[in-house]
Amino acid sequence: MFEKLARVWKVKELRNSILFVLAMLAVFRLFAHIPIPGIDASNLRSFFANNPLLGFVNMFSGGGMERFSVVMMGIGPYITSSIIFQLLGMIVPKLEEMQKEESGRQKINMWTRWATVPLSIVQAFGMLALLRQSNAIDLSGSATFDIMAIVITITAGTILLMWIGELISEKKIGNGISLLIFAGIIASLPQSVSQMILTFDQTQIFTVVAFALLAIITIVGVVIVNEGQRNIPIQYARQIRGNRAYGGTNSHLPLRVNMAGVIPIIFALAVATFPTMIAQYFQYAKTEWIANFSQWIIITFNNQLVYGVLYFVLVFAFTYFYTDVVFHPDRISENLQKQGGFIPGIRPGKQTAEYIGNTSHKIIFFGALFLAVIAVLPLVVQAATGVQSMIIGGTSILIVVSVVIDTIKQMEAQLTMREYDGV
């Protein structure tokens, strides 16, 4: 590992790219500590600390929400916009055709950026309304113009992060959006460690050791599942063109255990937190039955058992759903047939697509089960020990490990490409 890092550092272009990425991440962390003027954020820290659902969302922004910073929404609206267009590509045939071409994908990316602006405005206004209704911030003395200025500032912060993420992606040593989320999660680690050290006593030694072992087991499990794949053998027919023979080789089609990545957890988190957020907004309604119904929703979803079961089921279901959105056995079968490839013992065409689809569904079961267990792991640990710790949060570990693996692979690809250029 150190040898590869030394090789990367010796290449001037890669070294400059790494320094640029680190500088952009430092800019992100700087903006995360710049609060929006006119807001007293003294109550926000305790509000997010007492609300585990919003506290989890706050973690993705690197603590920007509890500081009410200019980038408090993070890149959440951009992720939402990307997900919407991916789902539309499954429904709208024209978008599905555009996704197959480079020019079409560029147009979809442009539309995704434009759609991020209204989504940022809506989410910023909704978060302000929720915080006001929960008495986390006081905007009673603010005029309409002041609230509009706050919303515009939050939206501009999201667009800034989207631009920074794309600049990082252009350096081709990691996905910019993923690295921003990674930086937000890592930024909360020193505070969590310091709090644990300050509140530590000798009676907690077994709990700390158990947390450390569980964190190590989780990291190993994430690496195994993230890198696990099923190789389907592919054989290419031998073709004669003129005096030359082509094909006749054997290869394989890799099917990953976790094709959906962390997207199902984000989907499930949004669905699981949406009723509570809406209910908190209406819990002080003048209509009695609306207020009572809102209180019932808040009490029900704050029950750890109910929330844990719902979260587990949603993650499991969304893993299958999102995989069906991004993985198309029909296209794979069609491309294999065009290239003269086939699966031994399976007829090309419809039967190949059915075989690939059935095989992927069997593999996804283990990936979906793993993601669901990882998602509810913090809730299980909290229920067993009575200690809430974001250090061993399964979702955060999954994101961190996945981003690190992807970044290392892209660096190795850059090194390999330069070695070939040298030859």
Buried (B, 14 or more C-beta within 10 A) or exposed (E): EEEEEEBBEEBEEBEEBBEBBEEBBEEBBEBBBBBBEEBEBEBBBEBBEEBBBBBBBBBBBBBBBBBBBBBBBBBBBBBBBBBBBBBBBBEEEEBBEBBEEEEBEEEBEEBBBEBBBEBBBBBBBEBBBBBBBBEBBEBEEBEEEBBEBBBEBBBBBBBBBBEBBBEBBEBBBBBBBBBBBBBBBBBBEEEBEEEBEEEEEEEBEEBBEBBEEBBEEBBEBBBEBBEBBBEBEBBBEEEEEEEEEEBEEEEEBEBBBBBBBBBBBBBBBBBBBEBBBBBBBBBEEEEEEBBEBBBEBBEBBEEBEEBBEBBBEBBBBBBBBBBBBEBBBBEBBBEBBEEBBBBEEBEBBEEBBBBBBEBBBEBBBEBBBBBBBBBBBBBBBBEEBEBEBBBBBBBBBBBBBBBBBBBBEBBEEBBEEBEEEEE
